[in-house]
Amino acid sequence: MEFTHAKSDRPGEGYKHIGLGGTFAGAIILFTFGGLMIDRWLGFTPLFTLVGTGVGSVLGFLNVYWKIQAEIDEQRRKKK
């Protein structure tokens, strides 16, 4: 089996995807922390922490999905 490497137009293009992973993780951490702070303020134990984690996960995923879709669309336009 032979492995081939995809050639890119610019060096270091993969760092864009590493940044997307950081964005995804950051959204989860930010919303979880926000939910934890609301729980401490209102006295609810896990409610808003769980809601914040869920919201952060969904929004982080959608952000990554939309950015990758935009990149795919841009590559398709360049081919035409």
Backbone hydrogen bonds in HBPLUS format (Angstrom, degrees):
<---DONOR---> <-ACCEPTOR-->    atom                        ^
c    i                          cat <-CA-CA->   ^        H-A-AA   ^      H-
h    n   atom  resd res      DA  || num        DHA   H-A  angle D-A-AA Bond
n    s   type  num  typ     dist DA aas  dist angle  dist       angle   num
A0015-TYR N   A0012-GLY O   3.19 MM   3  5.74 156.3  2.25 111.9 118.1     1
A0016-LYS N   A0013-GLU O   3.22 MM   3  5.84 155.5  2.29 113.0 119.1     2
A0017-HIS N   A0014-GLY O   2.98 MM   3  5.39 130.1  2.23 106.8 118.6     3
A0018-ILE N   A0014-GLY O   3.22 MM   4  6.66 147.3  2.34 144.1 153.6     4
A0019-GLY N   A0015-TYR O   2.94 MM   4  6.15 153.4  2.01 144.7 151.3     5
A0020-LEU N   A0016-LYS O   3.09 MM   4  6.43 140.2  2.26 134.7 145.2     6
A0021-GLY N   A0017-HIS O   3.11 MM   4  6.43 149.5  2.20 141.8 148.8     7
A0022-GLY N   A0018-ILE O   3.03 MM   4  6.41 151.1  2.12 145.2 153.4     8
A0023-THR N   A0019-GLY O   2.87 MM   4  6.14 147.9  1.97 144.2 153.4     9
A0024-PHE N   A0020-LEU O   2.94 MM   4  6.20 156.2  1.99 146.7 152.6    10
A0025-ALA N   A0021-GLY O   2.96 MM   4  6.21 168.1  1.98 151.3 154.0    11
A0026-GLY N   A0022-GLY O   2.79 MM   4  5.84 155.3  1.85 143.2 151.3    12
A0027-ALA N   A0023-THR O   2.97 MM   4  6.15 153.3  2.04 146.6 152.4    13
A0028-ILE N   A0024-PHE O   3.25 MM   4  6.55 160.4  2.29 148.0 152.6    14
A0029-ILE N   A0025-ALA O   2.95 MM   4  6.20 167.7  1.97 155.3 158.8    15
A0030-LEU N   A0026-GLY O   2.83 MM   4  5.89 166.4  1.85 151.2 155.5    16
A0031-PHE N   A0027-ALA O   3.04 MM   4  6.10 172.1  2.05 150.0 152.3    17
A0032-THR N   A0028-ILE O   2.93 MM   4  5.95 153.3  2.00 146.5 154.7    18
A0033-PHE N   A0029-ILE O   2.92 MM   4  6.01 164.4  1.95 150.0 154.3    19
A0034-GLY N   A0030-LEU O   2.93 MM   4  6.15 155.5  1.99 144.7 152.2    20
A0035-GLY N   A0031-PHE O   2.91 MM   4  6.05 155.8  1.97 142.0 148.2    21
A0036-LEU N   A0032-THR O   2.90 MM   4  6.15 150.5  1.98 146.8 155.5    22
A0037-MET N   A0033-PHE O   2.95 MM   4  6.23 154.2  2.02 148.4 154.9    23
A0038-ILE N   A0034-GLY O   3.02 MM   4  6.29 155.2  2.08 146.6 153.3    24
A0039-ASP N   A0035-GLY O   2.89 MM   4  6.09 155.7  1.95 145.5 152.6    25
A0040-ARG N   A0036-LEU O   2.98 MM   4  6.25 158.5  2.03 148.1 153.2    26
A0041-TRP N   A0037-MET O   2.97 MM   4  6.13 151.8  2.05 143.2 151.3    27
A0042-LEU N   A0038-ILE O   2.88 MM   4  6.03 163.6  1.91 155.9 159.1    28
A0043-GLY N   A0039-ASP O   2.71 MM   4  5.44 133.9  1.92 142.0 153.4    29
A0050-LEU N   A0046-PRO O   3.01 MM   4  6.06 161.5  2.04 154.8 158.5    30
A0051-VAL N   A0047-LEU O   3.02 MM   4  6.30 159.4  2.06 148.2 154.8    31
A0052-GLY N   A0048-PHE O   2.78 MM   4  5.72 158.4  1.82 137.1 143.8    32
A0053-THR N   A0049-THR O   2.98 MM   4  6.13 152.6  2.05 141.2 148.6    33
A0054-GLY N   A0050-LEU O   2.98 MM   4  6.19 159.8  2.02 147.8 153.0    34
A0055-VAL N   A0051-VAL O   2.86 MM   4  6.06 167.0  1.88 155.7 159.4    35
A0056-GLY N   A0052-GLY O   2.85 MM   4  5.87 162.0  1.88 145.2 151.1    36
A0057-SER N   A0053-THR O   2.96 MM   4  6.05 152.3  2.04 141.4 149.0    37
A0058-VAL N   A0054-GLY O   3.00 MM   4  6.22 166.0  2.02 151.9 155.2    38
A0059-LEU N   A0055-VAL O   2.88 MM   4  6.01 173.6  1.89 157.5 159.7    39
A0060-GLY N   A0056-GLY O   2.86 MM   4  5.72 153.6  1.93 138.9 147.3    40
A0061-PHE N   A0057-SER O   2.95 MM   4  6.01 159.2  1.99 144.2 150.1    41
A0062-LEU N   A0058-VAL O   2.91 MM   4  6.13 165.3  1.94 152.0 156.3    42
A0063-ASN N   A0059-LEU O   2.94 MM   4  6.07 155.9  2.00 144.7 151.1    43
A0064-VAL N   A0060-GLY O   3.08 MM   4  6.32 164.4  2.11 149.2 152.6    44
A0065-TYR N   A0061-PHE O   2.84 MM   4  6.04 164.6  1.86 155.9 160.9    45
A0066-TRP N   A0062-LEU O   2.88 MM   4  6.00 167.0  1.89 152.1 155.0    46
A0067-LYS N   A0063-ASN O   3.08 MM   4  6.25 157.6  2.13 147.1 153.1    47
A0068-ILE N   A0064-VAL O   2.99 MM   4  6.18 159.5  2.03 152.5 157.9    48
A0069-GLN N   A0065-TYR O   2.90 MM   4  6.07 159.2  1.94 151.1 157.4    49
A0070-ALA N   A0066-TRP O   2.95 MM   4  6.09 152.4  2.02 142.1 149.5    50
A0071-GLU N   A0067-LYS O   3.04 MM   4  6.26 148.9  2.14 140.0 148.2    51
A0072-ILE N   A0068-ILE O   2.92 MM   4  6.20 155.6  1.98 150.0 156.4    52
A0073-ASP N   A0069-GLN O   2.91 MM   4  6.13 162.2  1.94 150.5 155.2    53
A0074-GLU N   A0070-ALA O   2.96 MM   4  6.13 151.7  2.04 141.4 149.2    54
A0075-GLN N   A0071-GLU O   3.01 MM   4  6.26 155.3  2.07 146.5 152.7    55
A0076-ARG N   A0072-ILE O   2.99 MM   4  6.27 151.2  2.07 148.1 156.2    56
A0077-ARG N   A0073-ASP O   3.00 MM   4  6.28 151.0  2.09 145.0 152.7    57
A0078-LYS N   A0074-GLU O   3.05 MM   4  6.31 150.0  2.15 145.1 153.1    58
A0079-LYS N   A0075-GLN O   3.17 MM   4  6.40 141.5  2.33 139.7 148.9    59
